[in-house]
């Protein structure tokens, strides 16, 4: 990959999205961009020396044509001179795309020529600002540039139109030969709501697809959405994936994709032609890797705000719509295509259930088996709060029956899990069960320092004396720093913490005591903590043996 591939791809993407005019102001730092835009747009380029005037000329063109216009300038105060026209465009709702050359970040504040702080230079008077990487050293760099340029164009031309800013840091030499544009991703936006029917383009793709995979990320329980998705279930070419944090819990939803994809040496028969994704994060790493590498023709992200989320690196369309409204709009779009796509996933799911029942490692006392047995004993009227790291991953293996599951998966940190669970419990009369690791619990133990601590909160703490997740993944445990600095063994006494905060405390270090205490713990009339002590040496061994049995044929 050429380190300046993005310089050639930026104008090509914009030309493919419909840009016709580019107003260029001269300079040396923007010379690579000038050459690339001139190569793509030719006579569509107009040269205007004064950046302030150039921006207003672009404003006039965009006003009259109602089409976005690109502005291109060098670094320094040249970019500042766009500000008056950009402010006018913002307050009028006129689409402009300001592309400003910049110095690399390491030269900012070093008294280098024509160097100012250009990131967010138009803050408060622009729809969005983006800064691109200086050079392309990895496929992810180019993917980020393609997605960003598409998003910038879509923002400038959607909703109430307006200006956007793309800041492009460049290193010398500035006049070397540039590559030709490469294969680029074009991401379009469309609206589908109560006043906008699905476009014929989307109906055609929907009708012709033999395999449609609907992927639900993290979201609250939504009865209306569930009804919309249930209407899709009679279509055997459609499979719905909902991990536990998606709060989709009805017959036919595939919920433990991590293990299903682990079973198969070759998962090509599960590849979809069309991916429809909505909601927040997807926990399953294997699902994300599978969808990143599969041969998919179309990927739609459905989002009320029109965010450009490309988790699977295959995004083709952003559909601005509440998911329930979107699926309601498509349930009446008929198709003559017959397929067994759902049955392929369902067959794997049935096989997996049998493998889990027969898995001998679930009889060995460990984090894995305890989560399996704990989840099996939770009724659907219990509200579950899932901690991060090992906990949330194991819940993907054994999806709970609970109707509502919450978790801090926006940033996936351990720092406020207990406090968030307290907040959930304060908001309901139902029993709230929080499953947390020992580090999450100790880190946020001040959550118990609360005069309003809810009696309906029950906390199960898996104490494996450190960050157990790092024993399960390849890499960390092979380093000399593992025990003290990665797994980070700690001496904290959970019993004394509970005593300090006047919280009821139970403890188990074997399967028999867990069975004896669990019902008493769940039905206790006050806030309660159940510490489950496991062996940090046994846990990773059980995990690896469990996974090996999942991979083996029945």
N, C-alpha and C positions, 0 to 999 in steps of 0.2 A: 504494500500500500504506500503510495506517495504521501509524504508528510503534509503536502498542501492539497490533497485531493478535495478537501472541502471548499477551497477557493474556486475550483471549477464547478463543483456541484451546487453551490448556493444559487448562482444565477440560473442554472438549468432548472432547478426545482421551481423557482419563481416564474420562469417562462412557462413551464408546464401547468402551473396553477392559474395562469391567465394574465400575468403582468405584461403590459405592452410598452410602457414608457419608463425610462430611467434618467433622472437628472443627475449629472456627474459634475462635481467640482474638483479641480485639479489638485494634485499633491503627490508626494513620493511614497508615503506610508501606505496609501491606498492604491498604489500602482498595480499590484497583483490583481486586486479586485476590479480596477478599471479595465484591465486587459481581458479578464474573464467575462465581465458584463458586456463589453464591446463585442467579444467573440460570439456571444449568444444573441444579443439584441440588435446589433448592427445599427441601422438607421433609427431604431427606437430609442437610442441614447441621445441626450441633449446636453451640451456643455455650457455651464454657467459658473463663472469664477466666484462670485459673491455668494457664500453659503446662505446668508440670511435671505437674499433675493431668490436664490435657487429653491429654497424650501417653500416660499410663497408661490413661486411659479408652479411647483408640484401641487400645491394646495389648489390653485386655480384649475389645473387639469383634472384633478380628482373631483373637485366640486362639479365641474361641467359634465364629465363623463360618468361619474359615480363608479369609477374603477380605481383600484389602488395604484399608487405611483411610488416607485422606489427612489430614494435619495441616497447618494453615495458621496462621502467626503473623507478627507484625511484626518489625522489625529489632532488633539489639542483644542484650541479655541474654535477651530473650524466646526467641531461638533456642537459647541455652545451656540453658535450662530443659527443653528436650526431651531433653537428653543422657542422663539416667538411664534413661528408658523406651526410648530408642533402643538403648542398650547392652543392656538386657534383651531387647529384640526380636532383636538381633543374635545373642546367645548362645542364644536359644531357637529361632531360625529362624522368626520371625513377620514377615509382610509389612506394613511401614508405609512411607508416602511422605510425607516431611517437606518441605513447600513453605515456604520462609522468604523474606520480603521483605528487601531489603537496600538500602543506599545505593549510588550509582554509585561505581565504583572510585576516581575522582579525589578523592572526599571521605573515603576511608579514611585515618586518621591525621591528620586536619585538625581535630580537636576538634569535629566536627559531632555533633549530638544523636543519641543512640541508634545510634552507629556503632562497630562492632567488626569484627575480621577474621573473616568468616563462611565464607570458602571453606575447605573441608575441616575444618569446625569439629568434626565427629564422627569424625575420623580414627582408625582402629584399631578402631572399633566400628560399622562400617557397610559395606554391600556396595559402595556407590559414591556419589560426590558429583559433582554437575554445577552449573555456573554458567552462566546464560543471558545473552545479549546484553542491553544496557539497552534498545535500541530497534531497530526493524526498518527498515533503509534499503535492503536488497537482498533479492532472492528467496533468496539463500544464507542470510541470517539466519533467515528463516522456516523454510526446509528444515532448518537445524541445530536449531531449537527442536522441530519436529515429530519429527525423528529422536531427539533427546535424551529427550523425554518418553516416547516409545514404549520406548526402551531402558531408562529408569528403571523403568517399569512391568514390563517383561519380566524385568529383573533381580530385582525384588522378589518376583516370583511363580514364578521358575524355579529349577531345581536345588534347593539348600537355600534356602528362602525367607528373607527378611530385609528390613531397612530400607534405603531409599535416600534421598538428599537432593537436592532441586532448589532452588538458590539463585537468587532472581530480583531483580536490582538494578532499582530504579525511580526515575525522576526526578519531581519535581513538575511540573505540578499533579497531585494525587492523587485528585481528585474530579470530573474532567471526564468527559464522555460517552465510553463505550468502544464500539468497533465490535462488530458481531455476529461470531460465529465464522465462519471461512471454510472453504474446502476443505482438509481435513486428511489427512495420510497416516497410515494405521494399519498398523503393522508387528507381525506376530505371530510367535511362536516355536513350534517343534514339535521333537520328538525322533524321530530315525530311526536306530536302531542295531541290533545283533544281537538285542536283546530288545524292540525297538519296530518294528512294521511301519509303512510309510507310511500316514498317515491317509487315509480315503476321500476327503476334500476334495482332497488332493494327487494322489491317483490319478486323480480325475475331471479335474482340470486337465491332467495329463499325457496322459490318453487323448484329450482333445478338442482339444488344441493342434495346429494344422496346421504350425506352425513353431516349433521349439525350438532355441535357440542356447545351447550349453554353452561358457562362457568360462573358461579356466584362466589364473590369474595365476601369479606367481612361486612356484616350489616345487621341492624336490629331485626327482630321478628316483625314481619309485615304480612298480615292476613290477606290483604288485597293482592299482593305479589304472589303469594302462595296459590291463590285461586287462579291467577293468570297462568302460572306455570303448570298447574295441574291440567289445564285445558290442552297442553302440548303433549301429554303423556300417551295419547292414543296414536301418535305419529311415531312409528318405529324407527324412523331415520333420525330422531332427535333424542339425545341423551342429556340429562341434567346432572351437573356435578355441583354438589353443595357441601363444602367442608363444615365441620361443627360450628365455626364462627360465622357462617353464612345464615344460621338460624333457619335453614330449610330442612324440615324434618318430616317428610311424608313418604309414603310408599313409592318406591321406584327411583328416588334420588340416590345417586352414587355418592357416598360420603367418605369412603376410606381409600382414596385414589393412590395415596403413597404406597400402600401395600399391594394394591391391584397392579400397579405399574412395576413393582418389585418382582412380582410373580413371573412376568413374561420376559423371556430372553429377547423376543421380537414383538414389539407393540405396534407394528405398522398397521395391523388391522383395526386399531383404535384411532387412527389418525382421521381428523375431520376435514371436510372441505371448507366448512364455515365455522368459525369460533365467534360466539357472542358472549362477551364478558361484561360484568357489571359488579358494583359494590367495591369494597376495599380490598385489603391484602388477601392473597392466597398463601396459606401456610406451607402446603406441600411442595417441597423442593423438587421432587421427582416429577410432579405435574408440571411445574414451570419449565423444567428442563425438557420434558417431553414435548410440550407445546412450542418451545423455542426451536426445536429441531425438526418437527414434523412438516410435511408438505401440505400447507394450507393455502387455499386460494384467497380467502377473505377473512378478515378479523374485524369485528365491530365492537367498539367500546360504547356502552349505553350509559349516559350520565346526564343528570338534569342540568349540571353546570357546564357541560361541554369540555370537561378536562381531557387533556391528551395523555392518557395513561396507556403505555405500551409495554406492559409487563412481559408479554411473550415475544416481543420484538417483531411482530408481524402486523401491526396496526394498519388497516386500510381506510377505516371510516370511524369518525366519532359521531354518534347519534345523540343529539340533545333531546333527552326525554326521561321522565321517571320510568324505571324499568317496568313497573306494573302496567303503565299506559302503553309502553312499547309492545309488550307481549300481548296485550289485549288487541292491539291493532293488527297483529299478525296471526292471531288464532283463526281468523276467518279466511286467510289467504290459502287457498287449497293448492294441492300439488298431486300430480299423477305418479310421482316417483315412489317406487317401493324399495325398501332397504331393510336390512336386519342390523343396522348400526347399533341401536340401543341393546339388542339382544347380545351382541358381542361383549359389551360392558357388563351386562347383567349376568351372563354366564360366568365371567371372571369373578363377579361379586359373590355369587353362590359358592363357587369353589373356594374363595377366600374364607368365607364364613366357616366352611367345613375344616379348613386348615387351622383356623384359630381355635376351634373347639378341640382339635386333636393336638394342639401344640403343647408339648410337655413342659416348656419353659414357663408357662403360666401357672404351674404348680410350685415353682421355686420362688421363695420370698425375695422380692426385689421391687424396685420402683415400677417396673413394667407390669408385673403381676398385680401389684397393689392398685395401680390405676385401673387395670382391667376389672378387678373385683369391685372396686369402689364405684366405678361408672355403672357397672351392672346392677348395683343396689340403689341407684338414684332414680326416683320416680319422675314422671314427666312434669309434675307440678313444682318441682324444685328449680330454683334459678341457680345456674352455675356460673362462677367466675373462674376463668382459666388463667393461671400464671404463664409466664413466658418460658423460653428455652425448652427443657425436656418435657415439661407438663403439656404444653400446647401441641407438641409433636406427637406425644403418645395419645392424646385425645383424637388426633387424626387417624390413629390405628383403630381406636375403639370409640366410635362416635356415641355420645350419650343420648339418652331418650329425652332429656330435658327440652322443654319448649323454648326456653330462652337461655342463651349462652353469651356471656360478655368476656372481653379480653382486651388488654391494651396492645393491640396489634398495629396501631397507627405508626408508632416508632419502635415497638417491640422491646421496650426497656423493662428492667426489673424494679426500677426505682420507686414506683408508686402503686404497685399492684394491690397491696393490702388496703391502702387508703381508698382506692377506687372501689374495691369490694365493699368497704364500709359505706361509701356513698350509695352504692346500689342497694344495700340492705336497709339503709335509712329511708329509701324510697318505696318500700313495699312491705307488706305484712307476711309475704311468703318466706319460706326458709331459703337463705342464700348460702350456698356452699362454695367456698373458695379453695381451689387446689393450688398450692404454692410450693416452690422449692425453698430450702432453708436460707439461701442467700437472699432471695426476694423478701422472705419474711423478716429476717434480721435487718436488712437494709431499710425496710419501711416499718419497723416495729413501732415507731412513734404514732402510727395510725391508731394504736390502742390507747394512746394518751388522749382520751376523748370522753368527756362526761356524758356525751350522747351516744355512746357505743351501743349499737342495736343488738337486742337480745337474739334476733333471728339470724345472726351471722355465725356460721360454723366454718372454721378454717382447718383444712388438712394440710399439714406441713411435711413434705418429704425431705427428711434430713439425711443426706448422704455426705455430710461434712464438707461441702464445697460445691463448685459449679460442675455438677455431674454431666451436663451436656458435652463438656470438653473431652470426656472419656469416651464418648460415643462416636465422635467424628475423627476422621483421619487427620494427622498432622500435629495437633496440640500436645498429645500425650508423649510424643517422641522427643520433645525438647527438654533440656535440663531444667528449665524454669517452670515446668508443668505443675508440680505439686504446690509450690509456694506462691507462684505468681499468676498462674492461669486457672487451675482448679481452685486455688486460694482457700485451702483448709482454714477453718476458723474455730475458735474455742468457745463460742457463745453458747450459753445455756438457755434453751427455749423455756424450760420449766421456770427458771428464775425471772425471765422476761414476763411471762404470764402472771407470775406471782406479783411482780412489781406493779402491773397494771390491773390487778384484781380480776383476771380473766380465768375462767375454768379451764383446767388442763387435763388432757388424757394422753397416754403414751402407749405405743405398741412397738415391739421389736420382733414379732413373729406372726404368722398367719392366724393362729388360734386366738391370740389376744386381740388382733384386729377384728375378728368376727365377734368377739365378746363385747368389745367397746363400741362398735360402730353405731348400732341402733341407739344406745344410751347417749352417745355423743350427738347424733343428729337430732334427737328429741329432747336434748337438755334445755332447761328453761332459761338459760342465760348464754351470753356470748361464750363460745368454747373453741379451744384449739386442740386438735389431735395431732400429736407429733408421731410420725411414722419413721422409725430409725432403720435405715438400710445400710448395707455394706458397700462402700464405694468400690471395692475390688470385685464384688459379685455382679453389680449392676451392668457394667459393660459386657461381661461374659454372657449374662442372660440375654442381653439385647442382641448380641451377635449370633448366638445360638437360635434365638427366636427368628431372626431374619433369615438365617440359613434354612430353617424348616419351612418358612414361607416360600422360599425359592424352589424347594424340592418338589417334584411331582407327587401327587397323591398316590 
